[in-house]
Every structure is written in C-alpha cells, then in structure tokens.
Amino acid sequence: MSTVERDENREERIDMEAVVDAYNEDERAMGWYYYLDDRLHFPFQAKWISRKRPQGRDVEVIEMSPEDDCSHDMFVEVRYQEGTVDDIFCARLSDINPINIDEETAEAIADWHYWVARGYEF
C-alpha cells in the first residue's frame, strides 16, 4: 500500500496525457516515454540520489535515454563532472531530484515520481 495520497488532478493528467489509449505494458511505457520527452526541457541541473550515494551527486540531465532502455522504467542521461572526471551515465528518473527547473519540467517529473511512489506499474 502506498503512503502517497491519491491526487485526483494528477491521476487525471496521467490518464489523459501519459497513458491515454494504452492497453498493455508496452503501450503504457511508450506513453510515459513520449509524455516525458515532450515535457522535459533539457539540460537541467539535478541531484542524482541512489542507494550507493544517498547524499546524491550533482549532475546535469541532458536527455531522455533511448526508447529501448525505457521499456520497464524511465531513464535519463546525466553528465557527471568531478575534477578531471567527465562522464555520461544512465539514471532512473525516479532517482533524479531537479534543481531550479521550469514549471512544465517540474510537473512532468513530479508526475513520474508520483506514479512510482504510488506503486503503479506499466
């Protein structure tokens, strides 16, 4: 059981914009992929929180990961820079906490975080 309260406005937006006309797992995954790809304005700064690094890493989110990588979860490509290290990694969108982003990007990421927190699946 989810500890996140049901948000009717968010539920309706997800139903009508992200997973509309999606009848199976693959269609829901692609619905989410295109919903996010259309609404996330790249690049943006974020904290990448993971089990290995609960304090997070400062990263730049540069784009959605390829469609094929997002058939079971939503991923983004992040640039991580520290000292002479400059690399690009694939990160779960649910592990990304954006910093100073526009309203549309914030809403789309919050929609995905809500979906995951509620325990929904494709």
C-alpha positions as CSV (number, residue, x, y, z in Angstrom):
1,M,0.0,0.0,0.0
2,S,1.3,3.4,-1.0
3,T,2.0,6.1,1.6
4,V,1.4,8.7,-1.1
5,E,-2.1,10.2,-1.0
6,R,-4.1,9.9,-4.2
7,D,-4.1,13.2,-6.2
8,E,-7.1,13.3,-8.4
9,N,-5.8,16.1,-10.6
10,R,-2.5,14.3,-11.2
11,E,-4.3,11.0,-11.8
12,E,-6.5,12.6,-14.5
13,R,-3.5,14.2,-16.2
14,I,-1.6,10.9,-16.2
15,D,-4.6,9.0,-17.5
16,M,-5.4,11.6,-20.2
17,E,-1.9,12.6,-21.3
18,A,0.6,9.9,-20.4
19,V,-1.2,6.6,-20.6
20,V,-4.2,7.6,-22.7
21,D,-5.2,4.8,-25.1
22,A,-2.5,2.5,-23.7
23,Y,-3.9,-1.0,-23.3
24,N,-0.8,-3.0,-22.4
25,E,2.6,-2.7,-20.7
26,D,4.5,-1.7,-23.8
27,E,2.0,1.0,-24.8
28,R,2.0,2.4,-21.2
29,A,5.8,2.5,-21.2
30,M,5.9,4.3,-24.6
31,G,3.1,6.7,-23.5
32,W,5.1,7.7,-20.5
33,Y,8.3,8.0,-22.6
34,Y,6.8,10.4,-25.0
35,Y,4.9,12.3,-22.3
36,L,8.2,12.9,-20.5
37,D,10.2,13.5,-23.7
38,D,7.7,16.2,-24.8
39,R,7.7,18.0,-21.4
40,L,11.2,17.8,-20.0
41,H,13.3,20.8,-21.1
42,F,16.9,19.7,-21.2
43,P,19.5,20.3,-20.0
44,F,18.9,20.9,-16.3
45,Q,20.7,20.6,-13.0
46,A,19.8,17.9,-10.5
47,K,20.8,15.7,-7.6
48,W,21.1,12.1,-8.5
49,I,20.2,10.1,-5.4
50,S,20.9,6.4,-5.5
51,R,21.3,3.5,-3.0
52,K,25.0,3.7,-3.4
53,R,25.1,7.5,-2.9
54,P,22.1,8.6,-0.7
55,Q,23.7,12.0,-0.3
56,G,23.4,12.4,-4.0
57,R,25.7,13.6,-6.8
58,D,25.3,16.9,-8.6
59,V,24.6,16.2,-12.3
60,E,23.3,17.8,-15.5
61,V,20.4,15.9,-17.0
62,I,20.9,16.1,-20.8
63,E,18.3,14.0,-22.4
64,M,15.9,11.0,-22.2
65,S,17.7,7.7,-22.6
66,P,16.8,5.8,-25.8
67,E,13.3,4.3,-26.0
68,D,14.6,0.7,-25.9
69,D,16.1,1.5,-22.4
70,C,12.8,2.7,-21.1
71,S,10.5,-0.3,-21.6
72,H,10.4,-1.2,-17.9
73,D,11.4,2.1,-16.2
74,M,12.1,5.7,-17.3
75,F,15.7,6.7,-17.6
76,V,17.6,9.8,-18.4
77,E,21.2,10.5,-19.5
78,V,23.2,12.5,-16.9
79,R,26.5,14.2,-17.2
80,Y,28.6,13.8,-14.0
81,Q,31.7,16.0,-13.6
82,E,34.1,16.0,-10.7
83,G,37.7,17.1,-11.0
84,T,39.0,15.6,-14.2
85,V,36.1,13.1,-14.4
86,D,33.5,13.9,-17.1
87,D,31.2,11.1,-17.9
88,I,27.7,10.3,-19.0
89,F,25.5,7.8,-17.2
90,C,22.1,6.4,-17.5
91,A,20.0,7.1,-14.3
92,R,16.5,6.3,-13.2
93,L,14.3,9.3,-13.5
94,S,12.8,8.4,-10.1
95,D,16.3,8.9,-8.6
96,I,16.6,12.5,-10.1
97,N,15.7,15.5,-7.9
98,P,15.8,18.5,-10.2
99,I,17.1,21.9,-9.2
100,N,15.7,25.2,-10.4
101,I,13.7,24.0,-13.4
102,D,10.7,25.3,-15.3
103,E,7.2,24.5,-14.3
104,E,6.4,22.1,-17.1
105,T,9.5,20.0,-16.5
106,A,8.8,20.1,-12.7
107,E,5.2,18.9,-13.2
108,A,6.2,16.0,-15.5
109,I,9.0,14.8,-13.2
110,A,6.6,15.1,-10.2
111,D,4.0,13.0,-12.2
112,W,6.6,10.3,-12.7
113,H,7.7,10.4,-9.1
114,Y,4.1,10.1,-8.0
115,W,3.4,7.2,-10.4
116,V,6.4,5.3,-8.9
117,A,5.6,6.2,-5.3
118,R,2.0,5.0,-5.7
119,G,3.4,1.6,-6.8
120,Y,1.9,1.8,-10.3
121,E,3.5,-0.3,-13.0
122,F,3.3,-0.4,-16.8
